[in-house]
Amino acid sequence: MRPADRGELDSLYFDYSVFPFRRAPELDGSEVCHPVIIAGAGPVGLIAALALAQQGIASVVLERKNTVNDGSRAICVSRYSFETLQQLGAVAPFLAKGLGWTKGRCYYRDQLIYRLEMPHSEHERFLPMYNIQQQFIEQYLIDKAAAYPDLIDLRWQSAVLDVHNESDGVALSIGTPEGDYTLRGQYLLAADGARSTVRELLGLRLQGDNLPGNYVIADVRMLHDFPTERRSFFESSGNPDATVLVHRQPDNIWRVDWQILPQDDPQEAVREETVRKRVQAILEMIGHSGEWELEWWSIYTANTLCLEDYRHGRVFFIGDSAHIVPIFGVRGLNNGIADAVNAAWKLAYVLKGCAADTLLDSYSPERRGATLDVFRNAGKSSRFMTPPTRGYALMRKAVLELALTEEFTRPFADPRQVQPYTYQQSLLTTADVDGALFNAGPAPGAALLNHRLGEDDYLLDHIGTGFTVLHFSDQNALSEDIANLFAALREFDPQLEILRINVTPYDGSEDGRVLVGTAGNIRAGYDGVDGSLYLVRPDRHVAGRWKSADAGQVIAAMQRVLGGA
């Protein structure tokens, strides 16, 4: 929604591009079967297209609109997602525009009760969280997609009308301003959002809980000098008996979220006059007495819903088409980005013949497992932010009252932030038989930890687009067994990146890249000793680790991931 005196594409801070319709070859009789079709050009669909393009896989991206989404929508992008953007070569504009933050404040009855400090160390390139409006997210990804004209075919004003799941591919009916056509592909990624057309056409329904409580969200432009921190207000003067969240965004835009009570009428809550009155009360509460302008507003409900299976034949659901998660802890967009990368590398390896089809069977268990983990954590936050029963309401009241004087209760008021999921139970993950020998480092299934190697040099700067081996060595030459192991792993994946973490200079370029003088940082962080080895998947998750590498075990771990290829 926008103020009545402004047009649909008129914004206080963002210049909306209108993308022209380009006539599709299929309208003129082309019968090409594309490797991957992606329904939806939001952040998740575009990330999937970029991840596929980086692997050399072409895709067609369909979007029914002719521009990006309006309003700030998903604004908090996590460190893990920024690391993904770096791997895709797309992070620069996000860093230039985004506002990074590490802290937050919680208030009860306008009194500060808790200061949040998210974990952050000097070894990390990125901050734990960045605020940036979704319009910028989408525009920057569209700009990056333009760098792959032969691999990303972005088709605007192209609506999915029908989907047929076939044994060897998918067939879609596409509606355009110049007529309908049939589009064929080997696989379809449904990234078309919470109201997914693909999901509806296949007769699928999200399962789960509709949580109580509605929130109105609004973008406000004002000059307000509070630092970039998340602020949570409980039972404040700006919204008595309910919750308020305030976030700073780029270009002097502030995001204000407030809960409406169960007895409130949602339609009345989003009337412009009602929104303006509530925003004014909240701004007075935070001490802003200057002018302000209303940019955009909407309403959402904190639900925990997902599909029973994220894969249906040749169709894979990613992002909000697969799951709807509570906004608390900023998990929706970041979870969707992880979906996109997970699906993309697996499709790419199967399409290139580097992996058996069975690799695709791991997508739904891994990513649905991540969703259920989000439900567990976000559900706790949701029950505190919007108590579903009188019992929860009494519990929250007790916690907040105690927080005025008792330190131990204060962290309960913090909506826990998103963390990358660990695929510990995945069939692709080799059990951590040496786990008891490691005192640090990411366990099998966990995401890699970044480490500073120099002034502007980090571990993830050296990770390629395929599998990666981290091999710790005190030797000046490779043993025959390790040399043969590296050669065998390259037979599985020609993109394999070998990072030898040596304590002394070593001319071993033929054996992979050598990182020298990094013993303090990486060795401590990964607890690597001479002979230790980590095998890392293309999505930066550890497939297996060994305190002292055994070639047979490492090769078996690679086979476990890639199947019978």
Secondary structure as GFF3:
##gff-version 3
##sequence-region A 1 565
A	DSSP	three_ten_helix	25	28	.	.	.	ID=ss1
A	DSSP	beta_strand	33	39	.	.	.	ID=ss2
A	DSSP	alpha_helix	43	54	.	.	.	ID=ss3
A	DSSP	beta_strand	59	63	.	.	.	ID=ss4
A	DSSP	beta_strand	76	78	.	.	.	ID=ss5
A	DSSP	alpha_helix	79	87	.	.	.	ID=ss6
A	DSSP	alpha_helix	92	97	.	.	.	ID=ss7
A	DSSP	beta_strand	99	101	.	.	.	ID=ss8
A	DSSP	beta_strand	103	108	.	.	.	ID=ss9
A	DSSP	beta_strand	111	117	.	.	.	ID=ss10
A	DSSP	beta_strand	129	131	.	.	.	ID=ss11
A	DSSP	alpha_helix	134	145	.	.	.	ID=ss12
A	DSSP	beta_strand	152	156	.	.	.	ID=ss13
A	DSSP	beta_strand	159	166	.	.	.	ID=ss14
A	DSSP	beta_strand	169	176	.	.	.	ID=ss15
A	DSSP	beta_strand	179	190	.	.	.	ID=ss16
A	DSSP	alpha_helix	197	201	.	.	.	ID=ss17
A	DSSP	beta_strand	207	221	.	.	.	ID=ss18
A	DSSP	beta_strand	230	236	.	.	.	ID=ss19
A	DSSP	beta_strand	239	249	.	.	.	ID=ss20
A	DSSP	beta_strand	253	260	.	.	.	ID=ss21
A	DSSP	alpha_helix	266	269	.	.	.	ID=ss22
A	DSSP	alpha_helix	272	285	.	.	.	ID=ss23
A	DSSP	beta_strand	293	306	.	.	.	ID=ss24
A	DSSP	beta_strand	311	312	.	.	.	ID=ss25
A	DSSP	beta_strand	315	317	.	.	.	ID=ss26
A	DSSP	three_ten_helix	319	321	.	.	.	ID=ss27
A	DSSP	beta_strand	323	324	.	.	.	ID=ss28
A	DSSP	alpha_helix	332	351	.	.	.	ID=ss29
A	DSSP	three_ten_helix	357	362	.	.	.	ID=ss30
A	DSSP	alpha_helix	363	385	.	.	.	ID=ss31
A	DSSP	alpha_helix	390	403	.	.	.	ID=ss32
A	DSSP	three_ten_helix	407	413	.	.	.	ID=ss33
A	DSSP	three_ten_helix	435	437	.	.	.	ID=ss34
A	DSSP	beta_strand	452	454	.	.	.	ID=ss35
A	DSSP	beta_strand	457	458	.	.	.	ID=ss36
A	DSSP	three_ten_helix	459	462	.	.	.	ID=ss37
A	DSSP	beta_strand	468	473	.	.	.	ID=ss38
A	DSSP	alpha_helix	480	492	.	.	.	ID=ss39
A	DSSP	beta_strand	497	502	.	.	.	ID=ss40
A	DSSP	three_ten_helix	509	511	.	.	.	ID=ss41
A	DSSP	beta_strand	513	516	.	.	.	ID=ss42
A	DSSP	pi_helix	519	523	.	.	.	ID=ss43
A	DSSP	alpha_helix	524	526	.	.	.	ID=ss44
A	DSSP	beta_strand	533	536	.	.	.	ID=ss45
A	DSSP	beta_strand	542	546	.	.	.	ID=ss46
A	DSSP	alpha_helix	551	562	.	.	.	ID=ss47
###
